[in-house]
Amino acid sequence: MEVKLPPRLVWNRGDNTDQAPGNLVYYETARLNVNPVTENQAYFAAADPASADPARNLWFCGDNYALLEMLCKVNNSQLDLIYIDPPYMTDTDFMSTISIGGYAQAQHINREAFCDRWPGGLDAYLDMLYPRLQLMHKILARKGSILVHVDWHTSHYVRVLLDEVFGAQNFVNEIAWCFGGGSSSHRYFHRKHDLIFWYAKSSEYTYNPQYRPYTKGTLQRGLTTVKGERYKLNEEGALMQDWWTDINKILSPTARENLKYPTQKPRELLRRLIAAISKPGDKVADFFAGSGTLGEVCDELGRSWIMCDNSKLALQTSLYRLISAGTPPLAIAGTSQMPADNQTGLLLLKEPEARFENGEEMLLAVGIEYFRPAALEQDIPAAQSGDYIEFWEIDPDYDQRCFNSCYQVIRPRHRFKEPIPLEVGVKVTPKAGRLLAVKVWDVFANQTLAAVKLPD
């Protein structure tokens, strides 16, 4: 008897030798306990010490294939929802342009976000995506779902891959996200929508119906005109369809939500997806994290999360977002083949000064004397050091292995424009031989760390 195989996508498959080797070590490089500082010489309550317990949320720096392989080996790593927004094969180098310094002397800086070029063409793109989808299928819980966000470049190929990996019978929805914005083409209809493919692991998937407001006409006439007296309008609105026109892209460069990451998705889009296809307490993951929208929305909705990206700008943008939003404690991890930090800039700290001490706690003035990012070959005036700092962190008890960020110094309003505090006050517990460390995240998305011994 002849066995019929389902249709499959055929391409010139590579040997996947560029995938991360399976013996990489997963290790924690930093922890973030959010306690933002926005003013010079402001003394705050002592930050909570870093816990030895595993953090609820994880940001993984590096190749998502390595993380996926490691998650497959952990028994309790099953995920309830995966959302990915992978490269679209656009043949583009995505850049982030920011303006630093005062308004009168603004300086424009271009930063690399990620490269979406594939020298091997479509074959190379599919070689990247296919094995990752297979691993995502393995770590998805039985009642879990995956959302794959794509556009016209590769959507038709990705749909066939998903049919093969997850099963055509587990296809749930093709969501069209429609948006506005300018376009200059006179050769075709303006391409103004993305597609989000929703596949479930099984027929027992989570779904919480979402509603939209009724149209003005429906509210005026009700349903009785068409359907009769026994039909009434639902108090929650009309059931949501798979064609979304009410959430626009982040188009304005001055929009409050705009974090200057080129492929950033709006919070409302992720909020609708996560609210619909997961429950409070579920674990959600994004393996192409970008600006970190998923993490912020999961925090709001009571889901734990895992995010991963190999772009240093993605990590920095995500951390700034999460600090500003007051995220719960999180771990930052990587592999043994990933540098712990980009220790490339010149960072000179002021000698910490004790302002008050009573034996149980000490008020300590901590400051930056001078900073020059590695991207600048020549020295800069000390007064301009702050212009090149996006934010900086303090670990008041640095163990020289894992940086425990207990204080984060950020600008209070405008992310790059106004002066950033370069000296702040923090509370620490006196301890012999204690090291205090400062980590600077500069506007070029590099990190620089310096440590100083505190007085006994």
Residue, then its C-alpha position, 0 to 999 in steps of 0.5 A: m500500500e502506497v503511503k502518501l506524504p503531505p506536501r513539503l517545501v523542497w530547497n537546496r538544504g545546507d548541512n547546518t554547520d553554522q548552527a551553534p554547537g551543542n556543548l555550549v555552557y549556559y551561564e548567568t552574566a548579570r541580574l537586574n533588580v530595578n531601582p531607577v535613579t533620575e536625580n543627582q545627589a538623590y539618596f534612595a532606600a537600599a535596593d533589594p539584594a540579589s536573590a540566589d533563586p532563579a529569576r522569573n524572567l530571562w534575557f539570553c544574549g546570543d544565538n537563539y539556536a543555542l538557547l533552544e537546544m538547551l531548553c530542549k534538554v531541560n524537563n520543565s522548560q515547556l512554553d505556553l506561547i511563542y511569538i517570533d518576529p524573525p528577519y523577513m529576508t529584506d536584503t537590508d542592513f537595519m540601522s538606528t539613528i539617534s540624536i545626542g547632546g543639546y538641541a543647539q549642538a545635536q550630533h547624529i549617530n547611526r547604530e547597527a541593529f541587525c543585518d537581514r542579508w542572506p548571501g546564500g539566498l532563499d536556501a540560506y534563509l530557510d536553513m536558518l529558520y527551519p531547524r529553529l521552528q523544529l526546536m520551538h515545536k519540541i519545547l512548546a507545551r501540549k496546549g501551547s501555540i506559536l505566532v510567527h510574524v512575517d511579511w510579503h517577502t517570505s510569508h508563502y514559504v514560512r506557511v509551508l514550513l509551519d504546516e510541515v513542522f506543526g501540522a496543517q491540521n494545527f493551523v488556527n489563524e492567519i492574522a492580517w495586521c494592516f497599517g498606514g504610512g507613506s509609500s512612493s511606488h507607482r508600480y504596485f499597490h502599496r504593501k501595508h500589512d504583515l501576516i501573523f501565522w498562528y499554529a497550535k501544538s494540539s487541538e486543546y489550545t488556549y484562546n480567550p476571545q477578544y472584542r472590538p467596539y461596534t461600529k457607529g451604525t451598529l450602535q445606532r440601529g442595534l441588531t434587531t433590524v436585521k436579526g429580530e428582537r431576540y438578538k441584543l448587542n454584546e456588552e463587550g463588543a463584537l468578536m474580533q476578526d482576523w483583519w486588524t486595522d486599529i493598531n498602527k505602526i510606530l511611525s512618528p520619530t517623536a512618539r513616546e513609544n518609539l525606542k529607535y529600534p527599526t523593527q519595533k512592534p507596538r505594545e498594543l499589538l503584542r498585548r492583544l496577541i498575548a491576552a488572547i492566546s495565553k493565561p496569567g502565569d503562563k510562560v511566553a518566549d520571543f527568540f527574535a526579541g528586538s526592542g523587547t516589547l514582549g517582555e514589557v507586555c508580559d509583565e503587564l499581563g502577569r506572564s513570565w517570559i524568555m527573550c533572546d537576540n544576538s544584537k547588542l542594540a536589542l539587548q540595550t534597548s530592551l533593558y532601557r525599556l524594562i527599567s523604565a517600565g519597572t520590570p520584575p527582577l530578571a537574569i541576563a545570560g549567554t554562552s561560553q562563546m559570548p564575551a561577557d561584556n564589551q569592555t572597550g571604553l574608558l571609564l574613570l570613577k570618582e572615589p566613593e564618599a561616605r556621607f553618613e554611616n551608623g554601623e548598619e548602613m552607609l549613605l554613599a556618593v557614587g559618580i563618574e569622573y570621565f567616560r569615553p566610548a571606544a567608538l571615539e578615537q580621540d578624547i572628549p571634554a569631561a563635560q561631554s561624557g554624559d552625552y555618550i551614556e544612555f544609562w549606567e548601573i551600580d552593583p554595590d557588592y560586585d563579586q567579579r563574576c555576575f553583575n547584580s544591577c541594584y541601581q540604574v541611572i537614567r534620564p528622567r524624561h528625554r532619553f538622549k537629550e537632557p543631561i544624565p546624572l553623573e553622581v548619585g547617592v545610594k545606601v549600602t551595608p558596610k562590609a569589609g573588602r566590598l567592591l562597588a562596580v559601575k557599568v556604563w551602556d553607551v549610545f553605541a550599544n557597548q558596555t564598559l565596567a569599572a570597579v572600586k573598593l569601598p572603605d571598610 
